[in-house]
Amino acid sequence: MHNVVSGAGGNVVQVNSLTGDVNIMSGAGKAVPKQLPASPWPFVNRRKELADLDARLIARGTDAAWLGVVSGLGGVGKTATVLRWANAVASQFPDGQLYVDYAALRTESGTAVGDALADCLRGLGVQDDHIPGSSSGRLGLFRTKIAGRRCLIVLDDVTEPAQVLPFLPNAPGSAVVVTSNDRLVDLQLNGADPIMLQPLRPDDGVRMLQELCGEQRVLAERETARELVRLCAGLPIALRVASARLVASPRLRIGDLVSELADESRRLHGFARRGERLVSAVFDNVYRNLPGEAAMVYRRLGCVPCLDITWDVAEIAAMGVGGVDDAVQRLIEANLLNEVEGDRLRFHDLVRLHARECAARDEPAEVEASIVRAVAGHYLPRAVFADLATMNPNRLRIADPTALTEGLTDPFNGSSVKAAKWQVRERANLLHVLRAVADRGWHETAWQLAEALVPLYLNQRYLADWVESSELGAVAARLASNPAAEARLRSLVSRAYTDLGELTRAKEELHTAKELAHESGNLVLVASVWEFTGRYLDKVNPAGAVDAYRQAIEVNTAAKEWRGVALVTYFLGRALHASGDHAGALPLLTEAHETLTGMGDQRMAARALLSLGVARAKAGETEAARDALGAAADVLEQRGAVIYEAEARQALAGVLERTGDLDGARAQLRRVLEIHEKGGADVTDLVARLARLSPGAP
């Protein structure tokens, strides 16, 4: 892999799947991500297209940004070509490289542009706590982070212009390159250069065969090789698979393979388009010549409802087939399966489709269902273990974690860090599995998995995933006649809708959740829905939030859920403060702080103390406010809650400034600046405030 970043200025942003950030700090202290995957090897031909990309970039010059749209058939090599080019020109954009796979961010309702922005922000050095919850906030911060930086932005597997427009930089010398099956002609209104990637011409295809199979072997049957290119529809993916067959069978003549493929093509008359028929004929030919175990593993892996397949899932899907490792290796050698990230397996979309067709044709009807059930049985308990590791084990859950994990070993050993990394890495797979079990009507598994995924979305804010997951789970819970589970999922997802600005939908979800919670008879759940209602109303109607929190306290008290009472008392105090009732807020925040301290919850107690300090400052109790804010900041720093620490210190700086202690105010703000710079937040206003407080400032 050659990710070279050098030169005088610039930044490469590629949008595909951010599976692991590699950040370098530039001289100016900016994170410089280097995330371009290596271009496929061997990569042959496409010289004309690569030169065309170079020429168009040069023609645009350094005074404006450039937008190119590389389109073509699936399997024609768009991603491979763009990666080859992007790696070659990376030195012209030395500020960094980002790569996000839109296929991994696609949901039933569309593609999650806001989640793609969040992934880009992570690559640009922004920590999760500093990533805004709303799409508009993410877009604003993204534009701030790339302002003045020359960027190469490659958006892979785009399906509509709306997935491109937010990423268009305003920095001269930047470039955006899009890959898509569609020509996206609307982007030409934004000055896009269309680049159509055609199937390989016969001579170019022959050169590719020479690289893959050996020059002499191909030249000995040159005209027949040209026919092989035609039978592969000029698509590199098909040529790679056909070449692997030739490499695996040194005595097989190209002419013999061509004859076989011609027969296969005639047999597959049911395909709607000639190109599909030809490509499927190539895959079918290689499949029919696989060893028995490899062929069985191939079609069974095609039944796995995951974007990437881990090795342990491959073992599960094989369903007792011996020698799975050898079979998988044979599939890799046949170019039917790719290794990604070193320890995961992935099909090309066309190959996956073929593998599933083979399973439908050659496996008993119940095999696919058995594989999906086994894969779901693998992921569900792990998701539950991750939930328990990353969230308070005593928080409200409708599913029984003990029953779902009985007899199993926690793969994370209770480590929240390990669990969170697993959640992020398996994010796309988890949603794919949830879709699969929901489609099959396995309602219990669907809602249980949806509930177990909520901590991932609460902590990482994949909002589009959250919306789809919760809707699938809520519908499944309703079909399973479980009003408590449906209420829980609908109340939780109100947070996602609120962040997305869909306030009417958030209100509807909470209304439905409230009715279902009462129907369930679960008082703790009823109180929780009232709490979420208050959190929603905090943003739209602070006075209404006060009433909702009082209802939550009343129900929690009836249920003797004392931690719930303490937490909602804290939220109520904040709501009263926000509505201007500072005198009413003070005793409630004091009570919440004391109760949470007595329960040993230092983090939440410190947050209550922070709010108490802010309220005391507003009430004019300067000395008490200073003491509360200072103590809260110290505890939050000790607990690693740096976002809340920064909030406390910023409030404390305001108190100190008003009392004339400018040295103290500057010290607090310098710590806030340190936190925000490390987290990648926008610090423009903070720097200006520090400058204003500096000695000698006008």
Secondary structure, DSSP 8 states (H G I E B T S, - for coil): ------SSS-EEEEES--SS--EEE-TTS-EEEB------SS----HHHHHHHHHHHHHH-SSS-EEEEEE--TTS-HHHHHHHHHHHHGGG-TT-B---BGGGGEETTEE-HHHHHHHHHHHTT--GGGS-SSHHHHHHHHHHHHTT--EEEEEBS--SGGGTGGG---STT-EEEEEESS--GGGGGGT-EEEE-----HHHHHHHHHHHH-HHHHHTTHHHHHHHHHHTTT-HHHHHHHHHHHHH-TT--HHHHHHHHHHHHHH-TT-SSHHHHHHHHHHHHHHHTS-HHHHHHHHHHTT---SSEEHHHHHHHHTT-S-HHHHHHHHHHTTSSEEETTTEEE--HHHHHHHHHHHHHHS-HHHHHHHHHHHHHHHHHHHHHHHHHHS-TTS--SS-HHHHHTT---TTTT-HHHHHHHHHHTHHHHHHHHHHHHHTT-HHHHHHHHHHHHHHHHHH--HHHHHHHHHHHHHHHHHTT-HHHHHHHHHHHHHHHHHTT-HHHHHHHHHHHHHHHHHHT-HHHHHHHHHHHHHHHHHH-HHHHHHHHHHHHHHHHHTT-HHHHHHHHHHHHHHHHHTT-HHHHHHHHHHHHHHHHHTT-HHHHHHHHHHHHHHHHHTT-HHHHHHHHHHHHHHHHHTT-HHHHHHHHHHHHHHHHHTT-HHHHHHHHHHHHHHHHHHT---HHHHHHHHHHSTT--
